[in-house]
Amino acid sequence: MRGSPTDPTRAPGHRRAREAAGALATAALLLPLLGAAPAPDSTGSAASTLQRAFSSASAEYRVPQTVLLAVSYLQSRWDTHDGAPSVTGGYGPMHLTDARTALAATEHFSEGTEDARGDSARPALHPTARIPADSQLPPRLRTLTKAAELTGLAASDLRTDEAANVAGGAALLADAQQGLGEPLSTDPADWYGAIARFSGADDTATAAAYANDVYDVIHTGEQRVTDAGQQVVLAAQPELAPDTAQLAETGLRTLAAGGTECPKKVSCEWIPAPYSQFGNNDYGNHDLGDRPASQSIKYIVVHDTEGQWDAVLNLVQDPTYVSWNYTIRSTDGLIAQHVKAKDVAWHAGNWYINAKSIGIEHEGFLAAPDAWYTEAMYRSSARLVSYLTKKYGIPLDRQHILGHDNVPGPTTSTVPGMHTDPGPYWDWAHYFDLLGHPVKQTAKKGGGLVTIRPDYTTNRPVYTGCVTAGQPCAVHGSSEVRLYSGPGETYPLIKDIGLGTTPTTGVNDLSSRVSTGQQYAVADRSGDWTAIWYLGQEAWFRNPKKQPTAVAATGLVVTPKAGVDSVPVYGRAYPEASAYPTGVPAQAVSPLPYTLLKGQKYVVGDKVPGEYYYAVTFTTDSHKVVVGKDLYYEIQYGHRVEFVRAADVTVSRSGR
């Protein structure tokens, strides 16, 4: 661009001095042409510093402010995340990627003791990931380096200074526009090809889906207060018609999407997980089935990969490894499908859940989970989940749209090793907004049930252990709320007897946490504190009236039948022994170390028959779905869902 990286006039201090002297004035003249005018921030000043940064970068690099704002919104929703990287090493409002700082040494399914298959009828499956420690990173994960070259700004400034970050994004867009032979037009409609290239996608379908999302943001407009407390506004331009013919100029490949099960508004590629036999009558890496004809699909399980895109795709194509149904790329929202919905992938660590679910991995390869997820990935994931829930009749609630951290351990011995992704930084409220099913109040205040619903941006509990054990993580918004054994933070944290450990504030310690969208029965109230029934205990969380962390809800609850002091809790809903036909070994109905005690209530998510999918051989002639007469209720018992036998409990409606 204008001036080389070694030109002293391109140094950060010099550039900012020039901005102060003249660029803002130039931007003010160009605003009617370039996009949204600066909006008042929460203090009433003419414009927030971030809005002014978009104006300044727009003027200096001759990129329409509308385009800059919309691209940034799709990248980060204009948040800075206090300089912390995203799951793919992206920094700041423009999500400039520097993934070298965030490479993982391990992969999701290699961590902990969880058996991804989770079928006790077969030996535990603990595959070893083979990810190179210094894998070659594609250009889409090195955009910060290029932005530094184009602007002459230091990489550290591009990571942490919002104005520098926005300037870096503007420089990349201008470079993409000129690389296509297009002029630096003031008309946002003329930037379709550059936006497509900015996505980092290597195929036309993904690049077009990304560009279309950017123009959707322009058409509808957006405004919000960022995580740094700054108001940013993009005025709607519903009539703007982008020049989509520019896509042909990008030189990107055509996506091989044949046979995928995806909605039309996403880019989707078929990269199959192999079903093949190897070794001594062993096979992988999933089981063939006939869902939903043979058994219903009840759940979507949200994962993050803890591995880089290309390496993770190599793993899912290994027959000796495990599998999941879809992977979604962070930078641009590309979806790869690996296992058909009719078949059963090995992903959740619980065979009952695997046999009834679809698993979706979201790209992320940070060694520590202290990170955030891109808007492009959220939107692509939400479109996929909306499509799947409609197709298979899956309810849009948090007892059917599960995080991997909500999947129960199937037996007592497996509880401590269950995975904890996608973690406290996954924004469930925003995700359900995108799903068209927002988490909201459904009953009068003061009722018998609550739905957890903190404000993600301002809810910032302290977590530890993201990088070093016991050391605080970087400050982040969070979808989770901490639980105590009494109405105050001086009380001990709630203990999970299934884990058998002293509870901590560790980022992966689920002992004392509830998450957005989860519902619980109210046990007590005291001032700004609310107690719920959780893991057999009264668990208290701060819930002030002026800034509530939960809203009133209505729904069904279970409690032990009259005359019974406690009933067992299960991690899987398996049939009674008499339901198994000859040739299919009966599976144990094993209670967990938890109980549902007299006087306690837990919210019902579903009522299901006991069911087991017998599929332990490569040939499918012996496969069989066993359905029992015993019925179970799925309940929100702790952070994870669990099951109780319908014969053991009484059901009532609460929270009207």
Secondary structure, 3 states (H helix, E strand, C coil): CCCCCCCHHHCHHHHHHHHHHHHHHHHHHHHHHHCCCCCCCCCCCCCCHHHHHHHHHHHHHCCCHHHHHHHHHHHHCCCCHHHCCECCCEECCCCEECHHHHCCCCCHHHCCCCCCCCCCCCCCCCCCCCCCCCCCCCHHHCHHHHHHHHHCCCHHHHHHCHHHHHHHHHHHHHHHHHHCCCCCCCCHHHHHHHHHHHCCCCEHHHHHHHHHHHHHHHHHCEEEECCCCCEEEECCCCCCCCCHHHHHHCCCECCCCCCCCCCCCCCEEECCCCCEEECCCEEECEECCCCCCCCCCCEEEEEECCECHHHHHHHHCCCCCCCCCEEECCCCCCEEECCCCCCEECCCCCHHHHHCEEEEEECECCCCCCCECCHHHHHHHHHHHHHHHHHHCCCCCCCCEEEHHHCCCCCHHHHHHCCCCCCCCCCHHHHHHHCCCCCCCCCCCCCCEEEECCCCCCCCCCCECCCCCCCECCCCCCCEEECECCCCCCCCECCCCCCCCCCCCECCCCCCEEECCCEEEEEEEECCEEEEEECCEEEEEECCCCCCCEEEECEEEEEECCCCCEEEEECCCCCCHHHCCCCCCCCCCCEEEEEEECCCCEEEEEEEEEEEEECCCCCHHHCEEEEEEEEEEEEECCCCEEEEEHHHEEEEEECC
